[in-house]
Amino acid sequence: MKSVSKVLMALLLFAFPLTAGEIFGTITDGTKPVPAGVKVTIAKSGKVDTTETDRFGSYRIVVKEKGKCVLTVYMKDQAPSQEVFSYDKSMRYDWILETTNEKLTLRRK
């Protein structure tokens, strides 16, 4: 009976795919939030997860893999990006878009 329960427990553990956590935060353009609908992507190993900001400049993406990823913000026909890390837990990344010589850069708050 104990071996049957161990087998069932093992099946339950492996029945659910292992996923990483979510990455969320806010993006501001200078001192004000970016408008709603700004595209945000997170890429890892050729897989890309996409979302858009809400009216407060907030975004939230569930990343399917753990490890180093690249977050990219698409705004004003530009696409600044930065490295982020996905873990089992949720991670908050707040960003500031800065314009230097008409080029957008992304830096962490």
C-alpha positions in Angstrom: 0.0 0.0 0.0 2.9 2.4 0.8 4.4 1.8 -2.6 1.1 2.6 -4.4 0.8 5.9 -2.5 4.5 6.7 -3.3 3.8 6.1 -7.0 0.7 8.3 -6.9 2.6 11.0 -5.2 5.3 10.9 -7.8 2.8 11.1 -10.6 1.2 14.1 -9.1 4.5 15.9 -8.7 5.4 15.3 -12.3 2.0 15.9 -13.8 2.4 19.7 -13.4 4.9 21.3 -15.6 7.6 23.3 -13.8 7.4 27.0 -14.5 9.2 30.0 -13.3 7.6 32.9 -11.7 6.3 36.2 -13.0 8.0 39.4 -13.7 6.1 42.6 -13.1 6.6 46.3 -12.4 6.1 49.8 -13.8 7.6 51.8 -16.6 7.8 55.6 -16.4 8.9 58.0 -19.1 10.8 60.5 -17.1 8.4 61.2 -14.2 5.1 60.1 -15.6 3.9 56.5 -16.4 4.1 55.4 -20.0 0.7 55.3 -21.8 -1.5 52.2 -21.9 -0.7 49.7 -24.7 3.1 50.0 -24.7 4.4 46.5 -25.8 6.7 44.7 -23.4 8.4 41.4 -24.2 10.6 39.0 -22.2 12.8 36.7 -24.3 14.7 33.6 -23.2 16.1 30.8 -25.3 14.2 31.9 -28.4 10.9 32.0 -26.6 9.2 35.4 -26.3 6.4 36.3 -23.8 4.5 39.5 -24.6 2.2 41.9 -22.7 1.2 45.6 -22.8 1.2 48.2 -20.1 -2.0 49.4 -18.5 -2.9 53.1 -18.0 -0.6 53.3 -14.9 2.4 52.0 -16.8 2.2 48.6 -15.1 3.1 45.3 -16.8 3.0 41.7 -15.7 4.4 38.6 -17.6 4.5 35.0 -16.5 7.8 33.7 -17.7 7.9 30.0 -18.5 11.6 29.4 -17.8 14.0 30.4 -15.0 17.2 32.3 -15.6 18.6 35.3 -17.4 16.1 36.9 -19.8 15.9 40.1 -21.9 13.1 42.6 -21.3 12.4 44.9 -24.2 10.1 47.9 -24.2 8.7 49.1 -27.6 8.0 52.8 -27.6 8.5 55.7 -30.0 9.7 53.4 -32.8 12.6 52.3 -30.5 13.2 49.2 -28.5 15.5 49.6 -25.5 16.2 46.4 -23.5 17.8 45.2 -20.3 18.6 41.9 -18.8 16.3 40.5 -16.0 16.2 37.3 -14.1 13.3 34.9 -13.7 13.0 32.9 -10.5 10.4 30.6 -8.9 9.0 33.6 -7.1 7.6 36.8 -8.6 10.2 39.5 -9.3 9.5 43.3 -9.5 11.4 45.4 -12.0 10.5 49.1 -12.1 12.0 51.0 -15.1 12.6 54.5 -16.2 12.8 55.4 -19.9 15.3 58.2 -20.5 16.0 60.1 -23.8 19.5 61.0 -24.6 20.3 62.4 -28.1 16.8 61.2 -29.2 17.7 57.7 -28.2 15.6 55.9 -25.6 17.5 54.0 -22.8 16.0 51.8 -20.1 17.3 51.9 -16.6 16.1 50.3 -13.4 14.6 52.5 -10.7 
